[in-house]
Amino acid sequence: MKEICIITNYFPPETGAASNRIFQLAEGLKSKGFETTVICPLPNYPTGKIFAEYKGKLRRLEDINGIKVCRLWIFASNSKNKLLRLLSMLSFSLSLTWFFIWNKIPKTVIVQSPPLLVAFTSMFFLKSKKRKLILNVSDLWPLAGLELRAFKKNLNYRILERIEKYNYQKAHLILGQSEEILCHIKKICPEKELFLYRNYPNFKSPSLKETIPLEGRKIKLVYAGLLGIAQGILKLCNNLDYSKIEFHIYGSGAEEDLIKSFIEENNHLPIFFHGSLSREKLHKELLEYDLTIIPLLNRIYGSVPSKIFEYAKLGLPMLYFGGGEGETIIDENALGWVVPPANYNLLNYTLNNIYLKDLTSAKKQRIQSKALEFFNHQGQLDKLVKII
């Protein structure tokens, strides 16, 4: 049996797209006959605190559905303070280095990026003519940080660009979750072998109920996911026109307390906060909604929210408010409506021109059919295994 190792900063029981993406990849590789090991930090995302059952541990070994999981110590933090965030990344890099010294690492390794520094540590210490390093790029850093205004084009940014280039150079194969990511990497390292590996979900599509929308009631709009700065949910709450909608929010993150405070201070508005749910429970809840919104405060080059593929499989119509390649996927597959990021006037105009008759079970079934035809996790995995 061929051994393979995945190094990642996120893994269940942590929630979110990054955690789900890697778990599905690990499960998929195991199903294809690989003896799969995952190396990750002790769970801490998105709270920035080590989960209760893992507190006080320096290392923990687990078996999850036949996948070996080695969780290493990390100085956990989700602080806005850049120094604390840097210390957090460096602490996991230090744990990885120690692990590499004392443990045998398989000949095939998949390294998740970002974080850049964690990926750099792995690529630097594991480079070998006998080892195949596969870099799995889900977002373009430091470019995304620049577009989010977290970085400035200074010496530190140029150092991060060099780290980014080094990671690409040392990889034998690079996976990218969007065409834009692959295009960016091609410009830096034109000789590299690239593979488009979308974050297609791997779960059974639910049966959709036959419903007859009752005209006159408000559209039930939902957001589910990270409540971070990049998503801009607090600003969305401030700018939505609620005359035709009620807005439901699921998730956790940096803006959570601010969103709760806004709802309390504006209790006349139809905004409802439901907290964070497991993926399975969330899927059941989402089936009760008419429309979902996928927002980004700014268009981020290379970013394609994995929610697009997940919601399509649930048959949930989407209002995409993030720009970039995601717009093309929504339009080409008729998954919903598109509004350029930050254009709240057009967003409200679009919402006011969506009617319950546009959100029937027939519409949802067409979306689900598209997902089953074009967003095929198993077919994509088969292609990946062939080139590994």
Stockholm file with secondary structure:
# STOCKHOLM 1.0

chainA/1-388         MKEICIITNYFPPETGAASNRIFQLAEGLKSKGFETTVICPLPNYPTGKIFAEYKGKLRRLEDINGIKVCRLWIFASNSKNKLLRLLSMLSFSLSLTWFFIWNKIPKTVIVQSPPLLVAFTSMFFLKSKKRKLILNVSDLWPLAGLELRAFKKNLNYRILERIEKYNYQKAHLILGQSEEILCHIKKICPEKELFLYRNYPNFKSPSLKETIPLEGRKIKLVYAGLLGIAQGILKLCNNLDYSKIEFHIYGSGAEEDLIKSFIEENNHLPIFFHGSLSREKLHKELLEYDLTIIPLLNRIYGSVPSKIFEYAKLGLPMLYFGGGEGETIIDENALGWVVPPANYNLLNYTLNNIYLKDLTSAKKQRIQSKALEFFNHQGQLDKLVKII
#=GR chainA/1-388 SS CCEEEEECSCCTTSCSHHHHHHHHHHHHHHHTTCEEEEEEESSCTTTTSCCGGGTTCSEEEEEETTEEEEEECCCCCCCSCHHHHHHHHHHHHHHHHHHHHHSCCCSEEEEEESSHHHHHHHHHHHCCTTCEEEEEESSCTTHHHHHTTSCCSSHHHHHHHHHHHHHHHHCSEEEESSHHHHHHHHHHCTTSEEEECCCCCCSCCCCCCCCCCCTTSCEEEEEEEECCTTTTHHHHHHHCCCSSEEEEEEEESTTHHHHHHHHHHTTTSCEEECCCCCHHHHHHHHTTCSEEEEECSSCCTTCCCTHHHHHHHHTCCEEEESCTHHHHHHHHTTCEEECCTTCHHHHHHHHHTCCGGGSCHHHHHHHHHHHHHHCCHHHHHHHHHHHC
#=GC SS_cons         CCEEEEECSCCTTSCSHHHHHHHHHHHHHHHTTCEEEEEEESSCTTTTSCCGGGTTCSEEEEEETTEEEEEECCCCCCCSCHHHHHHHHHHHHHHHHHHHHHSCCCSEEEEEESSHHHHHHHHHHHCCTTCEEEEEESSCTTHHHHHTTSCCSSHHHHHHHHHHHHHHHHCSEEEESSHHHHHHHHHHCTTSEEEECCCCCCSCCCCCCCCCCCTTSCEEEEEEEECCTTTTHHHHHHHCCCSSEEEEEEEESTTHHHHHHHHHHTTTSCEEECCCCCHHHHHHHHTTCSEEEEECSSCCTTCCCTHHHHHHHHTCCEEEESCTHHHHHHHHTTCEEECCTTCHHHHHHHHHTCCGGGSCHHHHHHHHHHHHHHCCHHHHHHHHHHHC
//
